[in-house]
């Protein structure tokens, strides 16, 4: 249901810039899109470090920028609510077929459009028109990069997919001490412009290092966040991530965000609802656990917003998807509502 009652009198459209990638950004944008077009314009800034699954295969074979995070954001902002056929088509993943198994139709269409138009940027703009999206989807950089992580023992792992899903030989209990991109890319000028003119910037949700901070380590992004006049809100993850945030509470997540951004967010949004026992047991087998709330009242001077943000459905991984996916996620409407109604951004009221 479109939420209109408290936004009818808004005199101008406010821009909400989201920074992240993958399922977290998709969930947030799905919720934000339900608010009136005259009230908000979503702008999704997505990472270009993805190197796994269908996206990684296409990146290696065609030499184009990774398309998976772009596709997720485009589908979230596509015209219409619910499971429309066009949205289903863009999200469909082949579970059979030599060479096709594991590939996503939306990824293939974005690559095909890049072939036709000669650039990834032109392809994204054209697919945005086809899907009639609300807002914009912007790659954080136009350069081809690899994400690298150095761990506390000095070892270095190259490639987002290897950081996201460590090899068996890697000690997944080690903490990441440094994250960077190689080669050092140039930030998209459009991204800097949108951050600087934003009315609100939202960081996350998503894997701390491979979704969120993979954007922040692009030179120029942290500087833009430091200079923007917009309030910045950080959405805390629901679960820890094996090999990235083992044993991290909410405070440790926030500390890393502050370290890489160079400033504290104005607010942190944290789920306060308990997770179902069967879900916790499944995560425990993978060495992961809920992010415990140890933030107190005002960590780094940031306001803490606690609310039930939990989605009702357990995610079933489709056949053909070779990557490990989250079983439980934020609820799109609850997440957007925490930003729009709770008072974290009074400029929207």
N, C-alpha and C positions, 0 to 999 in steps of 0.2 A: 504494500500500500504506500502510495506517495505521501510523504510527510510534508504538509503545507501550512498548517495552522499558524505557527509562530514565525513563518518566513514571508508571509504575504506582503508585509510592509517594508521589506528590505529595499533600500534605494539603489543599490548597485550590486553587481555580481562580485563575490569574493573568490579569490583563487586559492585553492588548496593544493600544494605541491607534496606529493608522496615520494619517498625515496626508499627503494628496496628492490624487490624482484620476486618472481615465482608466485607461489600460492598465497603468501602473506599479502602482497600487493593486490593480487586478484581479489582476495576476500575483502580488503578494505575498500577498494574501488567499487565493488559490487554493492556495498552498503551506501557509499557516498552518492552513487548515481541515482538513488531513489529520492534524493532531495531535489527541490525544484531547480530547473536550469537557470532561472533568473537569480537564484540565491548563491549557487556555487559553480565554479569551473574546476574540475579535477585536472591536474597535470601530473602524470606519472613519469618519474625519472627512474630508469631501470638499468641494472648492471649489464655490462658487456663482457663479463668474465666467465660466463657459463661455458663449460667444456664437456658436459656429460650427456648421455642419452642421445635422443634424436638430434637435439641441438648441436651436440659435440660432433656427431657424425657428419652433419651437413656443413658445419664450420670447417672441418678438416677436408671434406671432399670438394667444396665449392670455393673456399677461401673468403666467404662473406662473414659479416658480424653474426654472432649467435642470435637466434631469433626466438627462442623459447620464452624468455621473460617478456619480450615485446608482445608476442602472441597472447600470453595470459592477460596482460593489461588491456590489450585491444578488445578481447572477448568480454572482459569485465565491464568495459565502458560501451559495449555495443548496444544499439537501439533495442528497446524492448526488455521486458522482465522475463525471468524464468528460462525454460529449456527450449528456446526457439530452434528451428531447424538449422539456421545459419550458424548459430552459436554451437550447436551440436556438431556440425560439420567441421568447424575450426578446431574443436577440441577432440575430435575422433582420432583414436590411435589404432593403427593396424596391429592385429594380434597374429597375423599369418602373412605369408607371401615372401618369397626369397628377395632380400634386399629391402622389403617394405616393413617387415615386422619391427615394431617398436617406434616407427616413425609416426609423427603427428601430422594430420592433414593441413592444419594451420601453418605449421612450420614449412611444409612443402610449398604451400601457396605463397608464403612470404619470399621464399627462395626463388620461386618461379617469377614472381613480380619483380624481384631484383634483377633477374636475367633480362626481363622485358624492358625495364626502365633504366637500368644501368647504375643504380645506386640504392643502397639500403634505405636512405632517408626518403627517396621518392617512393619506394615500395611501401613504406610505413604510411605515408600520406595517402596513397591510393587505397590501401586496405582500410584505412580509417574512414574513407568516403564510402567504401563498399559496406562496411559494418555500421555506418552512420553513428560513429561514437560520440559520446559527450566528452569534451575536453581534448587533451593531447597526450600522446605517448612519446617520450623522448629518450633515446639511448644516451647514457651519461657521457660517452665519448664515441667518436667515429673511428678511433684507432683500434687495431687488432692487438690484444694483450693477453698475457697469461697472469693468473693470480698466484702469488708465492707466499708461503707461510714459513717462518722460522720458529722452531719450538725451543723450549727452555733448555734442552740439551744441546742446542746448536744445529740440529739437523734441519734441513730445508726440504719442503715438499712443493713441487711445481704443478699447477693445474687445479682449477676449482673443483673438479670432480674427485681428485685424489685427496684434497683437503676435506671435502664434504663426506666422502666415504673412504676412510683410510684403509690402506692395504693391511692384510693380516700381519705382515712383518713390522708394521709401524706401531709404536706404543701409544695407543689412543688416550692414555691417561695424561700425556704431556700437554702442558698449556702452550698456547701460541703466544710468543713474545713479540713478534713483528709480522706485519702484513704489508705487502706492496705489490705493484704491478710491473711487469716487464714486457716490452719496453715501457718507459714512463710515458703515459698518453697525455694528450691535450684534452681538457674538458670541453664539451660542447658549449659554444657561446650561448646558445638558446637555453641551455640548462642554467647557466649562471644568471641570465636575464630573468628566468622564471623564479628562481630562488630569491633574487633581490627584489622582485616586485610582488612576491607572494603576500597573502594575508595570513596564511598559516602554513607551516612546514611540518609534515608528519614523517618520522623516521620509523621504519618497520611497519608491521611485524615481519619476521623472517629470520633465517639463520644469521646469527650475529656477524660472523666473519665472511661467509660466502655470499650472502644476499645484501646485508646492510652496509657493512664496512667496506665491501668490495667497491661500492660507490664512493665512499668517503675518501678512500686512498687515491682516487683520481685527483692529481694536482689541480687545485682551484675550487674543488667542491667544499672542502672544510673552510677555506677563506670566504667563500660566498655565504656559508652558514654563519660564520662569525660576524659578517657585515650586515646581514639582513635585519630589517626591523620587525619581521614577522615573528610571532610566538612559535617556538619549536616544541613539538610534543613527541615523545618517544613511547612507542607501544611495546611493552614487554612480551617476550615469548612465553608460551605456555609451558614448554618442556626444554630441558637441556638437550644438547646435541653431542653425541659421542664423538670424541676427537676434536671438539671445538670448545665446548663449555662444560666439561665434566665437573660436577660439584659446584657450579656457579649458582649463587643465589641472585636475586634481582639486583642487589647492590653491585655485585661483580660485573654483571652485564652493563649497568649504568656507568660504572667506572671506566670500562673500555670505550663506551660511546664518548664520554667526556674526553678521554685521552686522545682519541683520533679526531674528533670534531674540533677540539680546542675551546669549547665552551659547554656549559651545562644546558640541557633542555629546560624550558620553562615549566613543563609538566611531564609526568610519567604515568601512563595508563597501565594498570595491573589487573589481571583477572583475580577475582576473589571467590569464585565458585570452586567447589571440590570436584575433582575428576572421578569418573566411575572406576570402581575397583578393578574390573576386568581390563580396562584400558591401561591402568597403572601397571598391572601384571605383565601385559604385553610389552610395554616400554621397558620395564625392569629387566626383561630378558635381553634387551638390546643395550643395557647399560645406561639407560636414560631415565630421568625423573622429572617431576614438576619443578618449575623454577619457584623456589620458596621466597616469600615476601619478607625480606629483611631490610626494607627501605626506611622504616621509621616514618617520620613526619615530613621532613624537607631535605632529602639528600642532595648535596651540592646546591642547595637553595631551590630545588625543583619541587613544585606541588605534586603530590601523589593522589591520583584518582583511582579508587578501587571500585570495581563493579563486576557483576556476573557477565562475562564476555564469552562464555563457552558455547560452542555449537552443539546442537542436539544430535547430529548424525555422526556415526562412526564411518570414516572414509574407507571405501573398499577399493583397493588398487586394481586398475584394469589389466587384463591380460596383455602382454606385449610390453608393459612398462617395466624396464629393467632397473630403474632407480628406486631407492628406498624413499617412501613418502610418509608424511605424518598421518597418524590414525585419527587424531582429534584436532580440530581447528577452531579458531575464533568464529563467532557468529557474525556475519556481515552487518546485520541491522544493529545488533548490540554494540559492535565496535564503532560504527559510524555514529550511533547515538551518544556514546561516551564522549566523542569529540564535539558534537554539535549541540548537545543539550546540557551536559554536566556543568558547563560554566568554564571549562578549560579555555574556551575561545569566545569570550563574551561579545566580540565584534560581530558574531553571527546572529545574535539575538536582537 
